[in-house]
Amino acid sequence: MYKKLLKLEQEVFKFYSKELEPEGIITKWVAKIKQKREEMLDQIGNLINPPSHLRVRSRFRKF
């Protein structure tokens, strides 16, 4: 499906006589989605296993 979208993108740019960037719009879009997914997974990971400096300490602990 990805290859079909890339081919369609090339054909659309060719039809409108526009220059297509070497990466292409769809490739940038997919990379952006992957980056957002990785950031979201990092945030979820930090919620499950927070870094040591962000862990909540017990109120009952004394020094």
Residue pairs with C-beta under 8 A, 6 or more apart in sequence:
2 26
2 30
5 26
6 24
6 26
6 27
9 20
9 24
9 25
9 26
10 20
10 24
13 19
13 20
14 20
46 54
